[in-house]
Amino acid sequence: MSRSNIIKLVFILSVSMNLAAMGAVGFHWLGGCSGCGEHRPSAHERVSLDLSPEQEAQFQQLRSEFHGFRDTCHQRMTELREELVTELLSDSPNQERIDGLLGQMGTQQAQLQRRVVQHLLAEKAVLRPEQRPAFERVLRRHVLGTSTGAQGCLGSETSSHDCRGSETNGAH
């Protein structure tokens, strides 16, 4: 394999890892995670945010819209990765085609990241000012894996919050 192809493969893996990380954030915060079943806000999250029935309905509508976009984006990324692997494994890989696929993958990843941010801002806008500190704690826990410094689902520190909402002691 030539140096150019190795660099491209490393780039592909990097893009894939970034997409996987954003997908994990989306799954943990917005819709569940692989192996954890479908995630809905836990009773603790609903209580901590103290959502009114109207707010809960708005959150559900926002989640539904986001899930449709996320699923479409993930499907397209799968198609692009399949095309890329096919091109890389061909007898004479077309560099222009590879570059084009990498560009499309980057565009998909950026669109998903923007949509996650838009979704979180939309949820934040639904909240009353007194609900925002709880939202910040939940957001920090799900996106950063912490509200106090310990790693969560995306990390591996000894005390963490797993994706089902229960505390663990490093057992992921």
C-alpha positions in Angstrom: 0.0 0.0 0.0 1.4 3.4 -1.0 2.1 6.2 1.5 -0.7 8.2 0.0 -3.2 5.4 0.5 -2.0 4.9 4.1 -2.6 8.6 4.8 -6.0 8.4 3.3 -6.9 5.3 5.3 -5.7 7.0 8.5 -7.9 10.0 7.6 -10.9 7.7 6.9 -10.4 6.1 10.3 -10.2 9.5 11.9 -13.4 10.7 10.3 -15.1 7.4 11.2 -14.0 7.8 14.8 -15.2 11.4 15.0 -18.6 10.3 13.5 -18.8 7.5 15.9 -18.1 9.8 18.8 -20.8 12.3 17.6 -23.1 9.3 17.1 -22.5 8.2 20.6 -23.3 11.7 21.9 -26.5 11.7 19.8 -27.4 8.2 21.0 -26.7 8.9 24.6 -28.3 12.3 24.7 -31.1 11.9 22.2 -32.0 8.4 21.6 -30.2 5.6 23.2 -27.0 3.7 22.6 -25.9 0.5 21.1 -26.4 -2.3 23.5 -28.4 -0.2 25.9 -31.8 -0.4 24.3 -33.8 2.7 23.3 -32.9 5.6 25.6 -35.7 7.9 26.7 -35.1 10.5 29.4 -35.0 8.7 32.7 -37.3 9.5 35.5 -34.3 11.2 37.1 -33.7 13.4 34.0 -37.4 14.3 33.8 -37.5 15.1 37.4 -34.2 17.0 37.3 -35.4 19.1 34.4 -38.9 19.3 35.9 -40.5 19.4 32.4 -44.1 20.3 32.1 -46.3 18.1 29.9 -46.1 20.7 27.2 -42.3 20.8 27.4 -42.1 17.0 27.4 -44.2 17.0 24.2 -41.9 19.7 22.6 -38.8 17.6 23.6 -40.4 14.5 22.1 -41.2 16.3 18.8 -37.6 17.7 18.7 -36.2 14.2 19.3 -38.4 12.7 16.6 -37.2 15.2 14.0 -33.6 14.7 15.1 -33.8 10.9 15.0 -35.0 11.0 11.4 -32.1 13.2 10.3 -29.6 11.2 12.3 -30.8 7.9 10.8 -30.6 9.3 7.3 -27.1 10.6 7.9 -25.9 7.3 9.4 -27.3 5.4 6.5 -25.5 7.8 4.0 -22.2 7.4 5.9 -22.5 3.6 5.7 -23.1 3.9 2.0 -20.1 6.2 1.6 -17.8 3.9 3.7 -18.9 0.9 1.5 -18.1 2.9 -1.6 -14.7 3.9 -0.2 -13.7 0.4 0.8 -14.7 -0.9 -2.6 -12.6 1.8 -4.3 -9.6 1.2 -2.0 -9.7 -2.5 -2.7 -10.1 -2.2 -6.4 -7.1 -3.2 -8.7 -6.5 0.5 -9.6 -8.0 2.8 -7.0 -9.2 6.1 -8.5 -7.6 8.9 -6.4 -10.2 11.5 -7.5 -13.0 9.2 -6.5 -11.4 8.5 -3.1 -11.0 12.3 -2.6 -14.6 12.9 -3.5 -15.9 10.2 -1.1 -13.7 11.6 1.7 -15.2 15.1 1.0 -18.7 13.7 1.1 -18.0 11.9 4.4 -16.6 15.1 5.9 -19.7 17.0 4.7 -22.0 14.4 6.3 -20.1 14.5 9.5 -20.2 18.3 9.7 -24.0 18.2 8.9 -24.6 15.8 11.8 -22.5 17.8 14.2 -24.4 21.0 13.3 -27.7 19.3 13.6 -26.8 18.0 17.1 -25.9 21.5 18.2 -29.1 22.9 16.6 -31.2 20.3 18.4 -29.6 21.0 21.8 -30.1 24.7 21.3 -33.8 24.1 20.4 -34.2 22.0 23.6 -32.6 24.7 25.7 -35.0 27.3 24.2 -37.9 25.2 25.5 -36.7 25.4 29.1 -37.6 28.0 31.7 -34.5 29.9 33.2 -34.7 27.9 36.4 -34.5 24.6 34.5 -31.3 25.5 32.6 -28.8 24.5 35.4 -30.3 21.0 35.4 -30.1 20.9 31.6 -26.5 22.0 31.8 -25.7 19.1 34.2 -27.4 16.6 32.1 -25.8 17.9 28.9 -22.3 17.9 30.5 -22.8 14.4 31.7 -24.0 13.1 28.3 -21.7 15.1 26.0 -18.6 15.3 28.2 -19.2 12.2 30.2 -19.1 14.2 33.4 -20.6 16.9 35.5 -17.9 16.7 38.2 -14.8 15.5 36.4 -15.3 11.7 36.1 -15.6 10.2 32.7 -18.9 8.8 31.5 -20.0 6.5 28.7 -17.3 7.8 26.4 -14.6 7.7 28.9 -13.0 5.1 31.2 -12.3 6.6 34.6 -13.2 4.5 37.6 -16.4 6.2 38.6 -18.7 6.9 35.7 -22.2 7.2 34.5 -23.2 4.4 32.2 -25.7 4.9 29.3 -28.6 3.3 31.1 -28.4 6.0 33.8 -26.9 3.9 36.6 -23.6 4.4 38.3 -20.8 2.0 37.6 -17.3 1.5 39.0 -15.2 1.2 35.8 -17.2 -1.7 34.4 -18.1 -0.8 30.9 
